[in-house]
C-alpha cells in the first residue's frame, strides 16, 4: 500500500493513519494524506527500498 502527501505530491510506502516507510507519522495533519495505488516516489530509506 502507498500513501500520498497531498501538499508535496510525494508518494510514500505505508498507509494513512500510521507511519510511512521512512518514519513520517501520517496521523499528524491527517487531512494532508490519502491512500493511493500510485508508484512510490519517496527516495528516503524505508520507502524506496
C-alpha positions as CSV (number, residue, x, y, z in Angstrom):
1,X,0.0,0.0,0.0
2,X,1.1,3.6,-0.6
3,X,0.1,6.9,0.9
4,X,0.4,10.3,-0.8
5,X,1.3,13.5,0.9
6,X,-1.1,15.9,-0.9
7,X,0.8,19.2,-0.4
8,X,4.0,17.9,-1.9
9,X,2.7,15.1,-4.1
10,X,5.2,12.7,-2.8
11,X,4.0,9.0,-2.5
12,X,5.4,7.1,0.4
13,X,5.2,3.4,1.5
14,X,2.6,2.9,4.2
15,X,-1.0,3.7,4.9
16,X,-3.0,6.7,6.2
17,X,-3.3,6.6,10.0
18,X,0.1,5.0,10.6
19,X,3.7,5.6,9.8
20,X,5.4,5.7,6.4
21,X,8.3,3.5,5.5
22,X,10.7,6.5,6.1
23,X,9.2,7.2,9.5
24,X,6.7,10.0,8.9
25,X,3.6,9.9,11.1
26,X,0.5,10.2,8.9
27,X,-1.7,10.9,11.9
28,X,-0.3,14.4,12.2
29,X,-2.2,16.7,9.7
30,X,-4.1,13.6,8.6
31,X,-6.0,15.7,6.0
32,X,-2.7,16.1,4.1
33,X,-2.6,12.3,3.4
34,X,-4.5,9.9,1.2
35,X,-4.2,6.2,0.5
36,X,-3.3,5.6,-3.2
37,X,-2.2,2.9,-5.6
38,X,0.3,5.2,-7.3
39,X,4.0,4.3,-7.6
40,X,6.1,5.2,-4.5
41,X,8.2,8.4,-5.3
42,X,9.9,9.0,-1.9
43,X,13.6,8.4,-2.2
44,X,14.3,8.0,1.6
45,X,15.3,4.7,3.2
46,X,12.4,2.6,4.1
47,X,10.1,3.9,1.3
48,X,12.1,3.3,-1.8
49,X,13.9,0.1,-0.6
